[in-house]
Amino acid sequence: MQKTIDIESLGFDEGAHVIIKHALKSVKVDQSLKIQASSKAIGTQLQSWCRDQGHDFKTISHSSGVFQITKKEIAEARWKKAERAGATHNQKDGAVKESPKTHWGLAARGAIVESGTPDFFFGLNHKSQLWADNLLEMYNQAVQWVQ
């Protein structure tokens, strides 16, 4: 039987997440917790919180304020299918990708990017359009020119 809690009009700014987190302790991994709520913002807050915590979220009835959280192993769920955006050291082979994946967005080189992030469009999106191996030399020349 699925466990259900009613948080009434509580929002996350009023501690709803504490109650939800406590209720999830009694739910096994891959089982669900149904949330009943009357707060207008709770759906958005709950969805964001679930993404942050690594749990699956489902709206059962937005108009009735009924939502479902499926408990997941946080470490596994959040980083499942995540990938590294290149490497931090630019001398490492493949550190700077010629054409990075569009869902990496503005992730720093070497950062781990979660799966499920949206695609971003950048007009300048190829290494050949932006990269300079002699950047330090160019910078030093510019400094000398200004002086």
N, C-alpha and C positions, 0 to 999 in steps of 0.2 A: 504494500500500500504506500502511495506517495505521501510524504509529509507535506503539510501546508501550514504556513504562518500568515497571520494578518498583521501588517505593520501600520494599518489604518492610515492616518494622514502624515506620518513621519517621512521626512525626506532625508537624504544623506547628510545634509547640513544639520540635522537634528539627531543624528545617531542611528539611522536605519541600518547602516552598514554593520554596526556593532551587533545588532540583533540578528541580522542575516548571517554574519560570519559565525556567530554562536550556534545558530540553527544548523548550519552546514556541518558542524562538528559531528552531529548525530546522523549524517547521511554518508553512505559509503560512496567510494569513487565510482563513477559512471551511473549513479542513481540521481534522481531529481528532487528538487525542493520547489514547491509551488509557492509563489508570493502573491498575496492579495494586498492591494494598496489603493488608497484614494488620493494620494498626492499626484498632482498633474505632471510633475517633473520626474517622478520615480522611474519611469521607463528608460529615459535617456541616462539618468544617473546609474541605474542598475546595469544597463548595457555596457557603459564605460567601465564600471567597476569590475564586471565579469571579464572583460577583455584584459584589464590590468592584472587580475588575479589568476587568469588562465582557465576560467570556467566557461562552459557553453551557455548561451542566453537565448531565450525564445519568448516572444510575445504571444500569449495565448489569446488574450482579448484586451486590446489597449483601452477600449471604451469602458470596460468593466474593471480595469486595473488588475489583470491577472497575468502573471509572468512565471517563467520556469527557468530555474538554474540547474544545469547538470554539472555535478561536481567532477572535476578533473584533477589529475596529479598536476599541481601547479608548475613545477619545473619542466615536466615533459610537455604539457599542453601549450604553454606559452611559447616555448622555443622549438616546438616540433616544426620541422621543415624550415627553420630559420637558416639564414646563410650569411657568410661574412662578405662584406663589401670591400673586396680587395685585401691588401695587407697594409699594416701601418708603416713599414719601412719601404721607402720607394725604390731601394736597390733590389728588393726581393722580386723574383720573377712573377709577373702578373699582378704586382701590387697595385698598379694603376691600370684599370681595364680600358681597353680601346673604346668600348661602347658599353657603359654600365647598364644594368637592368633598370627599367623605368620605375619599378617599385622601390628602388633604393632611395629615391628622392634626394634629400640633402644629407644623407647619412655620411658621417665621417669615414674616411678610408680606414678599413680595418674593423669598423663597427659591425655588430651582429644585427641583422635586419629581420624582424619577425615576419612570418608568413601572413598573408592576408592584408598587407598594406596596399593602399591604392596606387595606381600608376600615376606618375607625374610627367608632364611634358615640359621639356626644356629645349629651346631652340638651339643652344650650344650643348650638344650631348655626345661629342666624340673627342677622344683624347687629342687627336690631331688638330682640333679647333682651339684647344685651350692650353695644352701642356708645353712647357719649355724646360728642357734639361739644363739649360744654362741660366736659370732665373737669377741666381746669386750674382753672376757676372753682369747681367742686364741691370740689376738693381744698383750695383756698384758704379756702373757707367752713368746711370741716371743721377746718382748722388753727386758724382764728380761734375756732371754737366750743370747741375743746379748751383754748385758752389762756384 
